[in-house]
Amino acid sequence: MTDVISDLFDTVTERRQTREEGSYTCYLFDRGLDKILKKVGEESAETIIAAKNSDNTALTGEICDLLYHLVVLAVERGLPWSEIEAELQNRAGKQHNLKAMKTVDRNT
C-alpha cells in the first residue's frame, strides 16, 4: 500500500514543482493552503457520511479523495513522505499497547 501512496506523493510533489495547465492538483496549489484545508474538511465530512451508509463503493471513493487531499496538504506544507511513513511504522510497533482509561472524579 505504501508504494501507491508514495507514488501519489511523488506525483503531487512533481505537480507542485512543475505546474501543468488544467491540472486539478496545480489548481489547489495555486489557490493556496486555505483552499487545500477546505477540501480536506469537505472530504472528511463526505467520508463520514459515506461510512454511515452501507455503500462500500462510495466509501472507498471518499477515502481515496481524502487521502489524495491529505497528500496535497502534506506537500504544500513541505512534509516529506518519509516522515509520515516513519511515524506510521513507529505507531505500528505500538499497536498492542492499550492506553489506560482515564478516571473522572465527578465529585469535583
PyRosetta script that sets phi, psi and omega in degrees:
from pyrosetta import init, pose_from_sequence

init()
pose = pose_from_sequence("MTDVISDLFDTVTERRQTREEGSYTCYLFDRGLDKILKKVGEESAETIIAAKNSDNTALTGEICDLLYHLVVLAVERGLPWSEIEAELQNRAGKQHNLKAMKTVDRNT")
pose.set_psi(1, -38.2)
pose.set_omega(1, -176.1)
pose.set_phi(2, -65.8)
pose.set_psi(2, -25.3)
pose.set_omega(2, 177.4)
pose.set_phi(3, -65.3)
pose.set_psi(3, -40.0)
pose.set_omega(3, 179.5)
pose.set_phi(4, -64.3)
pose.set_psi(4, -46.3)
pose.set_omega(4, -180.0)
pose.set_phi(5, -69.4)
pose.set_psi(5, -39.3)
pose.set_omega(5, 176.7)
pose.set_phi(6, -60.7)
pose.set_psi(6, -42.2)
pose.set_omega(6, 177.4)
pose.set_phi(7, -64.4)
pose.set_psi(7, -42.0)
pose.set_omega(7, 176.7)
pose.set_phi(8, -60.8)
pose.set_psi(8, -44.0)
pose.set_omega(8, 178.9)
pose.set_phi(9, -58.7)
pose.set_psi(9, -43.9)
pose.set_omega(9, 179.0)
pose.set_phi(10, -63.3)
pose.set_psi(10, -41.8)
pose.set_omega(10, 179.9)
pose.set_phi(11, -64.9)
pose.set_psi(11, -44.7)
pose.set_omega(11, 179.4)
pose.set_phi(12, -64.5)
pose.set_psi(12, -40.7)
pose.set_omega(12, 177.6)
pose.set_phi(13, -61.4)
pose.set_psi(13, -43.1)
pose.set_omega(13, 178.2)
pose.set_phi(14, -62.3)
pose.set_psi(14, -41.0)
pose.set_omega(14, 178.7)
pose.set_phi(15, -64.0)
pose.set_psi(15, -33.2)
pose.set_omega(15, 179.3)
pose.set_phi(16, -69.5)
pose.set_psi(16, -36.4)
pose.set_omega(16, -178.1)
pose.set_phi(17, -80.4)
pose.set_psi(17, -38.5)
pose.set_omega(17, -177.6)
pose.set_phi(18, -123.1)
pose.set_psi(18, 94.6)
pose.set_omega(18, -175.6)
pose.set_phi(19, -67.9)
pose.set_psi(19, 129.2)
pose.set_omega(19, 177.0)
pose.set_phi(20, -107.8)
pose.set_psi(20, 126.6)
pose.set_omega(20, 179.1)
pose.set_phi(21, -62.4)
pose.set_psi(21, 135.6)
pose.set_omega(21, 179.2)
pose.set_phi(22, 86.3)
pose.set_psi(22, -2.4)
pose.set_omega(22, -179.6)
pose.set_phi(23, -81.0)
pose.set_psi(23, 127.6)
pose.set_omega(23, 177.3)
pose.set_phi(24, -61.9)
pose.set_psi(24, -39.0)
pose.set_omega(24, 178.7)
pose.set_phi(25, -60.4)
pose.set_psi(25, -45.0)
pose.set_omega(25, 178.5)
pose.set_phi(26, -64.7)
pose.set_psi(26, -37.0)
pose.set_omega(26, 175.9)
pose.set_phi(27, -57.4)
pose.set_psi(27, -45.8)
pose.set_omega(27, 179.1)
pose.set_phi(28, -61.7)
pose.set_psi(28, -44.5)
pose.set_omega(28, 178.9)
pose.set_phi(29, -64.2)
pose.set_psi(29, -38.3)
pose.set_omega(29, 179.1)
pose.set_phi(30, -65.1)
pose.set_psi(30, -35.7)
pose.set_omega(30, -178.6)
pose.set_phi(31, -78.3)
pose.set_psi(31, -23.7)
pose.set_omega(31, 172.8)
pose.set_phi(32, 96.5)
pose.set_psi(32, -177.1)
pose.set_omega(32, -173.4)
pose.set_phi(33, -58.9)
pose.set_psi(33, -42.2)
pose.set_omega(33, -178.6)
pose.set_phi(34, -59.4)
pose.set_psi(34, -42.3)
pose.set_omega(34, 178.8)
pose.set_phi(35, -65.6)
pose.set_psi(35, -41.9)
pose.set_omega(35, 179.7)
pose.set_phi(36, -63.0)
pose.set_psi(36, -44.3)
pose.set_omega(36, 179.1)
pose.set_phi(37, -64.0)
pose.set_psi(37, -38.6)
pose.set_omega(37, 177.7)
pose.set_phi(38, -60.7)
pose.set_psi(38, -43.1)
pose.set_omega(38, 179.5)
pose.set_phi(39, -66.9)
pose.set_psi(39, -38.1)
pose.set_omega(39, 176.6)
pose.set_phi(40, -61.4)
pose.set_psi(40, -43.8)
pose.set_omega(40, 178.0)
pose.set_phi(41, -62.2)
pose.set_psi(41, -46.2)
pose.set_omega(41, 179.3)
pose.set_phi(42, -61.0)
pose.set_psi(42, -46.0)
pose.set_omega(42, -178.5)
pose.set_phi(43, -67.6)
pose.set_psi(43, -32.8)
pose.set_omega(43, 175.8)
pose.set_phi(44, -62.9)
pose.set_psi(44, -46.5)
pose.set_omega(44, 179.6)
pose.set_phi(45, -63.2)
pose.set_psi(45, -42.6)
pose.set_omega(45, 179.5)
pose.set_phi(46, -65.2)
pose.set_psi(46, -34.1)
pose.set_omega(46, 176.6)
pose.set_phi(47, -66.0)
pose.set_psi(47, -42.8)
pose.set_omega(47, 178.7)
pose.set_phi(48, -61.5)
pose.set_psi(48, -46.0)
pose.set_omega(48, -179.9)
pose.set_phi(49, -62.2)
pose.set_psi(49, -44.4)
pose.set_omega(49, 179.6)
pose.set_phi(50, -62.8)
pose.set_psi(50, -34.7)
pose.set_omega(50, 180.0)
pose.set_phi(51, -68.1)
pose.set_psi(51, -28.3)
pose.set_omega(51, 179.3)
pose.set_phi(52, -75.2)
pose.set_psi(52, -20.0)
pose.set_omega(52, 178.8)
pose.set_phi(53, -93.1)
pose.set_psi(53, 172.0)
pose.set_omega(53, -175.4)
pose.set_phi(54, -99.8)
pose.set_psi(54, 13.0)
pose.set_omega(54, -177.5)
pose.set_phi(55, -96.4)
pose.set_psi(55, 98.8)
pose.set_omega(55, -178.9)
pose.set_phi(56, -67.6)
pose.set_psi(56, -24.3)
pose.set_omega(56, 177.1)
pose.set_phi(57, -65.2)
pose.set_psi(57, -45.1)
pose.set_omega(57, 177.7)
pose.set_phi(58, -64.5)
pose.set_psi(58, -41.1)
pose.set_omega(58, 179.4)
pose.set_phi(59, -63.0)
pose.set_psi(59, -41.9)
pose.set_omega(59, 178.2)
pose.set_phi(60, -59.4)
pose.set_psi(60, -45.9)
pose.set_omega(60, 179.3)
pose.set_phi(61, -61.8)
pose.set_psi(61, -42.2)
pose.set_omega(61, -179.1)
pose.set_phi(62, -68.7)
pose.set_psi(62, -38.1)
pose.set_omega(62, 177.0)
pose.set_phi(63, -63.5)
pose.set_psi(63, -41.8)
pose.set_omega(63, 177.5)
pose.set_phi(64, -62.7)
pose.set_psi(64, -42.7)
pose.set_omega(64, 177.8)
pose.set_phi(65, -60.9)
pose.set_psi(65, -43.3)
pose.set_omega(65, -179.8)
pose.set_phi(66, -64.9)
pose.set_psi(66, -46.0)
pose.set_omega(66, 178.4)
pose.set_phi(67, -59.2)
pose.set_psi(67, -43.4)
pose.set_omega(67, 178.6)
pose.set_phi(68, -58.7)
pose.set_psi(68, -49.0)
pose.set_omega(68, -177.5)
pose.set_phi(69, -68.3)
pose.set_psi(69, -30.5)
pose.set_omega(69, 174.1)
pose.set_phi(70, -66.3)
pose.set_psi(70, -38.0)
pose.set_omega(70, 176.6)
pose.set_phi(71, -64.4)
pose.set_psi(71, -43.9)
pose.set_omega(71, 177.5)
pose.set_phi(72, -59.1)
pose.set_psi(72, -42.5)
pose.set_omega(72, 178.3)
pose.set_phi(73, -60.7)
pose.set_psi(73, -46.8)
pose.set_omega(73, -179.8)
pose.set_phi(74, -60.5)
pose.set_psi(74, -44.2)
pose.set_omega(74, 179.8)
pose.set_phi(75, -65.3)
pose.set_psi(75, -42.7)
pose.set_omega(75, 178.8)
pose.set_phi(76, -58.7)
pose.set_psi(76, -38.6)
pose.set_omega(76, -178.9)
pose.set_phi(77, -86.0)
pose.set_psi(77, -1.7)
pose.set_omega(77, 177.9)
pose.set_phi(78, 76.7)
pose.set_psi(78, 23.1)
pose.set_omega(78, 179.9)
pose.set_phi(79, -88.7)
pose.set_psi(79, 112.5)
pose.set_omega(79, -176.8)
pose.set_phi(80, -70.8)
pose.set_psi(80, 147.0)
pose.set_omega(80, 178.0)
pose.set_phi(81, -56.8)
pose.set_psi(81, -35.3)
pose.set_omega(81, -177.7)
pose.set_phi(82, -59.5)
pose.set_psi(82, -35.3)
pose.set_omega(82, 178.4)
pose.set_phi(83, -70.8)
pose.set_psi(83, -38.6)
pose.set_omega(83, 177.8)
pose.set_phi(84, -66.3)
pose.set_psi(84, -46.1)
pose.set_omega(84, -179.6)
pose.set_phi(85, -61.9)
pose.set_psi(85, -41.6)
pose.set_omega(85, 179.2)
pose.set_phi(86, -62.5)
pose.set_psi(86, -41.4)
pose.set_omega(86, 179.5)
pose.set_phi(87, -67.3)
pose.set_psi(87, -38.7)
pose.set_omega(87, 176.1)
pose.set_phi(88, -62.7)
pose.set_psi(88, -41.3)
pose.set_omega(88, 178.3)
pose.set_phi(89, -65.7)
pose.set_psi(89, -39.4)
pose.set_omega(89, 176.9)
pose.set_phi(90, -60.9)
pose.set_psi(90, -44.9)
pose.set_omega(90, -179.8)
pose.set_phi(91, -68.6)
pose.set_psi(91, -33.3)
pose.set_omega(91, 178.6)
pose.set_phi(92, -62.4)
pose.set_psi(92, -31.7)
pose.set_omega(92, 177.9)
pose.set_phi(93, -72.2)
pose.set_psi(93, -14.1)
pose.set_omega(93, -179.0)
pose.set_phi(94, -106.4)
pose.set_psi(94, 13.8)
pose.set_omega(94, -171.2)
pose.set_phi(95, -64.6)
pose.set_psi(95, -19.3)
pose.set_omega(95, -179.9)
pose.set_phi(96, -102.6)
pose.set_psi(96, 6.9)
pose.set_omega(96, 176.6)
pose.set_phi(97, -87.3)
pose.set_psi(97, 112.2)
pose.set_omega(97, 178.0)
pose.set_phi(98, -86.0)
pose.set_psi(98, 136.7)
pose.set_omega(98, 175.5)
pose.set_phi(99, -77.9)
pose.set_psi(99, 142.6)
pose.set_omega(99, 178.3)
pose.set_phi(100, -70.5)
pose.set_psi(100, 138.8)
pose.set_omega(100, 177.8)
pose.set_phi(101, -69.9)
pose.set_psi(101, 136.7)
pose.set_omega(101, 177.2)
pose.set_phi(102, -79.7)
pose.set_psi(102, 140.2)
pose.set_omega(102, 174.2)
pose.set_phi(103, -99.5)
pose.set_psi(103, 142.0)
pose.set_omega(103, -177.9)
pose.set_phi(104, -112.9)
pose.set_psi(104, 125.4)
pose.set_omega(104, 175.7)
pose.set_phi(105, -87.8)
pose.set_psi(105, 103.9)
pose.set_omega(105, -176.8)
pose.set_phi(106, -81.7)
pose.set_psi(106, -1.1)
pose.set_omega(106, -179.7)
pose.set_phi(107, -91.6)
pose.set_psi(107, -5.0)
pose.set_omega(107, -178.2)
pose.set_phi(108, -111.5)
pose.dump_pdb("model.pdb")
